Amino acid sequence: QVAEVARRHPEVGRARLVVKGEMANDRMTLKVEVASHADGLAAAVAASVRDVTKLRADVLLAAPGSLPNDGKVIEDARSYS
């Protein structure tokens, strides 16, 4: 689903979905690498996330090469304590 969202926006390079939160208060942020910050791009990507996943996510535009190159597309950074 992350790849499908990225495919809908040619400006997007790599993408990584980060899930944070505690207990039942999860929050998703989709970090996407883009060469330039076009007006409305973050909102358009957020709308695509809703279309594809039926969930809401914040979108963070990042510089090319800034996301870790560890092969992960989804990062679970939730606290389980």
C-alpha positions as CSV (number, residue, x, y, z in Angstrom):
1,Q,0.0,0.0,0.0
2,V,2.9,2.4,0.7
3,A,4.3,1.6,-2.8
4,E,0.8,2.3,-4.3
5,V,0.7,5.7,-2.6
6,A,4.2,6.6,-3.9
7,R,3.3,5.4,-7.5
8,R,0.4,7.9,-7.6
9,H,2.9,10.8,-7.2
10,P,5.8,10.9,-9.6
11,E,7.5,13.5,-7.5
12,V,8.0,11.0,-4.6
13,G,11.2,9.0,-4.4
14,R,11.4,6.6,-1.5
15,A,8.7,6.4,1.1
16,R,8.6,5.1,4.7
17,L,5.6,4.7,6.9
18,V,6.3,5.3,10.6
19,V,3.8,4.2,13.3
20,K,4.2,5.7,16.7
21,G,2.0,5.9,19.8
22,E,1.1,4.2,23.0
23,M,-1.6,1.6,23.6
24,A,-4.5,2.4,21.3
25,N,-3.3,5.9,20.3
26,D,-1.3,5.0,17.2
27,R,-0.3,7.8,14.8
28,M,1.0,7.2,11.3
29,T,3.4,9.5,9.5
30,L,4.4,8.8,5.9
31,K,7.8,10.2,5.2
32,V,8.5,10.7,1.5
33,E,11.6,11.9,-0.3
34,V,11.0,14.7,-2.8
35,A,13.4,16.8,-4.8
36,S,11.3,19.9,-4.4
37,H,8.4,20.8,-2.1
38,A,5.6,21.5,-4.5
39,D,2.6,23.4,-3.0
40,G,-0.1,21.0,-2.0
41,L,2.0,17.8,-2.5
42,A,1.8,16.8,1.2
43,A,-2.0,17.2,1.2
44,A,-2.3,15.2,-2.1
45,V,-0.2,12.4,-0.7
46,A,-2.2,12.4,2.5
47,A,-5.4,12.1,0.4
48,S,-3.8,9.1,-1.5
49,V,-3.0,7.4,1.9
50,R,-6.7,7.8,2.8
51,D,-7.8,6.5,-0.6
52,V,-5.5,3.4,-0.5
53,T,-5.6,2.5,3.2
54,K,-8.8,4.0,4.5
55,L,-6.6,5.4,7.3
56,R,-5.3,8.9,8.0
57,A,-1.6,9.7,8.1
58,D,0.5,12.8,8.5
59,V,2.9,13.4,5.5
60,L,6.4,14.6,6.0
61,L,8.3,15.8,2.9
62,A,12.0,15.0,3.2
63,A,15.1,15.6,1.1
64,P,16.3,12.9,-1.3
65,G,18.6,10.5,0.5
66,S,17.4,11.5,4.0
67,L,15.4,8.3,4.7
68,P,17.4,5.3,6.0
69,N,18.4,2.8,3.3
70,D,17.7,-0.3,5.4
71,G,15.0,-1.8,3.2
72,K,12.2,-1.1,5.6
73,V,9.0,0.4,4.2
74,I,7.1,0.4,7.5
75,E,8.7,1.2,10.8
76,D,7.0,0.3,14.0
77,A,8.2,2.8,16.6
78,R,5.3,2.3,19.0
79,S,5.9,2.0,22.8
80,Y,4.5,-1.1,24.4
81,S,5.4,-0.3,28.0
